[in-house]
């Protein structure tokens, strides 16, 4: 639906959205509906169904015919898209970046879409809820999409309003690497996401097994992933009986005036005071910079400071190469398309699916070997 369409009276909007979803399901099942038949089936007036058909047609989701509606034909779709398309359904995909992390997600989605005979239309956005909505609306207005895969910004009031809007769309929506928070009852949204907390826990346990007894965490609160990484770090410290009090946790988003070197010096000062000999760093671009800074300050990696990155986009390029947690990015895209294909095929009778995928830990030189000076002052504890 267009963002500038008049809103419906409070109390009726949810039923209206459910009704339009039923219309779309009937169309996918039978290819066409009659206003009279669907009005009788749903127990509403024919005028109400005509209004629903007009709204869906304005969004490019159906084609109006005398007395009813049909799904847009392949020729209709190809005319709207400017090319012929033999695919059964078209899926829009909006991601916040086309040059970091997300290209592999897109690659997995495209490969699975080809397997499923689906057409996928990708738009790049930003980590900004308003721009996310603009890009989704552009797909709705011009591309006749049947479903949507999106990685929205969920921060603040705009992010929460975006989630509510996505949940209210009359087409299926699958979130990629995002989860709706508990305070937003987005009961229709499905998602596939990496269990980043599990990945952080793997990294902490690896560093513990290498002999580190104080393990810090360096993250960036502007990233949607970092809160999950911090949660996994907390949980792993608790499980290993490492006191959270006195453990180093710094947020790079709070560095003053973009002074990365000063921020890293502050982190190293805290590590020295607390006996911290290992740090989990999100993302691995920041891990690369931190390794370089340690080397520039005369610290040996991993001897004086062991480091594990998160994302595994560029960690292997560092010197020394950095161990990193690797999310299954291609599988996030693949499973998102699988969820969408199943939803389009089965309709509202299919239960809502929300899937978490485990990452893997890729071990490299930056975290292997015991610390030179154990955090407990020289007496290494047994594992």
Secondary structure as GFF3:
##gff-version 3
##sequence-region A 1 383
A	DSSP	alpha_helix	13	30	.	.	.	ID=ss1
A	DSSP	beta_strand	32	34	.	.	.	ID=ss2
A	DSSP	alpha_helix	35	42	.	.	.	ID=ss3
A	DSSP	alpha_helix	46	58	.	.	.	ID=ss4
A	DSSP	beta_strand	63	65	.	.	.	ID=ss5
A	DSSP	beta_strand	68	70	.	.	.	ID=ss6
A	DSSP	alpha_helix	74	81	.	.	.	ID=ss7
A	DSSP	beta_strand	89	95	.	.	.	ID=ss8
A	DSSP	alpha_helix	102	115	.	.	.	ID=ss9
A	DSSP	beta_strand	118	124	.	.	.	ID=ss10
A	DSSP	alpha_helix	129	142	.	.	.	ID=ss11
A	DSSP	beta_strand	147	150	.	.	.	ID=ss12
A	DSSP	alpha_helix	156	168	.	.	.	ID=ss13
A	DSSP	beta_strand	172	176	.	.	.	ID=ss14
A	DSSP	beta_strand	190	194	.	.	.	ID=ss15
A	DSSP	alpha_helix	196	209	.	.	.	ID=ss16
A	DSSP	beta_strand	215	219	.	.	.	ID=ss17
A	DSSP	alpha_helix	226	239	.	.	.	ID=ss18
A	DSSP	beta_strand	249	251	.	.	.	ID=ss19
A	DSSP	three_ten_helix	252	254	.	.	.	ID=ss20
A	DSSP	three_ten_helix	256	258	.	.	.	ID=ss21
A	DSSP	alpha_helix	260	274	.	.	.	ID=ss22
A	DSSP	beta_strand	278	282	.	.	.	ID=ss23
A	DSSP	alpha_helix	284	296	.	.	.	ID=ss24
A	DSSP	beta_strand	306	310	.	.	.	ID=ss25
A	DSSP	three_ten_helix	315	317	.	.	.	ID=ss26
A	DSSP	beta_strand	323	326	.	.	.	ID=ss27
A	DSSP	alpha_helix	329	346	.	.	.	ID=ss28
A	DSSP	three_ten_helix	347	349	.	.	.	ID=ss29
A	DSSP	beta_strand	354	357	.	.	.	ID=ss30
A	DSSP	beta_strand	360	362	.	.	.	ID=ss31
A	DSSP	three_ten_helix	365	367	.	.	.	ID=ss32
###
